[in-house]
Amino acid sequence: MAEEHRRDWRTVPFDQMAKDEINEAYLQDLLMGNGSARFRWIDAREDRTGEPTGRAHAVLSVTSLKRGVRPPLDNDEPIVVFADDDESTQAARRALNHQGYTHVIAIPRGYPWVKRYLVEQPGG
């Protein structure tokens, strides 16, 4: 990314935004805005040597989720899941959907996104 700083997506005309930028901006606003407390976070990383997020309501690896281990959450709660990368995060989302969880947001790129926007930000 050539620009190191993030643009305030609300000030950029919609037709000038890249699709990824819209998704990033939307996710940031959704997950860090006023309504963010409603989400239940699942840290599904296999390798937890990275910084903790302080947001996880459950810590279950993708492998555990695939084996049917259920997080201590209701099936209709809004869940945000992330794992080591995009592929493992999508696998975690599929496992949760298979278990009957209906409102699951998979963080694109997994932990690298979480680290960039939530861990490294002030108050993250």
C-alpha positions in Angstrom: 0.0 0.0 0.0 1.6 3.3 -1.1 -0.3 5.3 1.5 0.8 4.6 5.0 -2.0 6.5 6.6 -5.7 5.5 6.4 -8.1 7.8 4.7 -11.3 8.7 6.4 -13.7 6.8 4.3 -16.6 9.1 5.0 -14.8 12.0 3.2 -14.0 10.1 0.0 -16.6 10.0 -2.8 -18.0 6.5 -3.1 -17.1 6.1 -6.7 -13.4 6.9 -6.0 -13.1 4.1 -3.4 -11.6 0.7 -4.2 -13.8 -2.3 -3.2 -11.2 -3.4 -0.6 -11.1 0.1 0.9 -14.9 0.1 1.3 -14.8 -3.3 3.0 -12.0 -2.2 5.3 -13.7 1.1 6.1 -17.1 -0.6 6.7 -15.5 -3.2 8.9 -13.6 -0.7 10.9 -16.7 1.4 11.5 -18.9 -1.6 12.3 -16.4 -3.3 14.6 -15.0 -0.3 16.4 -18.0 2.1 16.4 -20.7 2.7 18.9 -22.5 -0.6 18.3 -19.3 -2.8 18.5 -20.2 -4.1 22.0 -22.8 -6.4 20.5 -20.2 -8.6 18.8 -18.7 -11.7 20.4 -15.2 -12.3 19.2 -13.6 -15.7 18.6 -9.8 -16.0 18.3 -9.3 -19.1 16.2 -5.6 -18.8 15.7 -3.6 -22.0 15.8 -0.4 -20.0 16.6 -1.0 -17.5 19.4 2.5 -16.1 19.6 1.1 -12.7 18.3 -0.2 -10.1 20.7 -3.5 -10.8 22.4 -6.4 -8.7 21.3 -8.2 -8.3 24.6 -11.4 -8.7 22.7 -11.9 -12.4 22.5 -14.9 -13.9 24.2 -13.7 -17.4 23.2 -10.3 -18.8 22.2 -10.7 -21.9 20.1 -8.4 -23.0 17.3 -9.7 -23.7 13.8 -8.8 -27.3 14.4 -11.0 -27.4 17.5 -13.9 -25.7 15.7 -13.6 -28.2 12.8 -13.8 -31.1 15.3 -17.1 -29.7 16.6 -15.9 -27.9 19.8 -18.5 -25.2 20.4 -17.7 -21.7 21.8 -19.8 -20.7 24.8 -22.1 -18.5 22.7 -25.7 -18.7 21.6 -26.3 -19.6 18.0 -28.0 -16.3 17.2 -25.3 -14.0 18.7 -23.3 -11.8 16.2 -19.9 -13.4 16.1 -16.6 -12.0 14.7 -14.0 -14.6 14.0 -10.3 -14.4 13.0 -7.5 -16.9 12.6 -3.9 -16.8 11.4 -4.8 -15.8 7.8 -7.7 -15.4 5.4 -7.9 -19.1 4.5 -8.0 -20.3 8.1 -10.4 -17.5 9.1 -12.8 -18.7 6.3 -12.4 -22.3 7.6 -13.3 -21.1 11.1 -16.4 -19.3 9.7 -17.5 -22.4 7.8 -17.1 -24.5 10.9 -19.1 -22.1 13.0 -21.9 -22.0 10.3 -21.9 -25.8 10.3 -22.4 -25.8 14.0 -25.5 -23.6 13.5 -24.1 -20.1 14.2 -26.0 -17.9 11.9 -24.4 -14.4 12.2 -20.7 -14.8 11.7 -18.3 -12.1 10.3 -15.0 -13.5 9.1 -12.2 -10.9 9.3 -10.5 -10.6 5.9 -6.8 -11.6 6.2 -7.4 -12.8 9.8 -5.0 -11.8 12.5 -2.9 -9.4 10.3 -6.1 -7.2 9.9 -6.9 -7.5 13.7 -3.3 -6.5 14.5 -3.3 -3.6 12.2 -6.6 -2.1 13.1 -7.3 -3.2 16.7 -4.0 -4.2 18.4 -1.8 -1.4 17.0 -4.4 1.3 17.4 -4.5 3.3 20.6 -6.9 1.6 22.9 -6.8 -1.6 20.9 
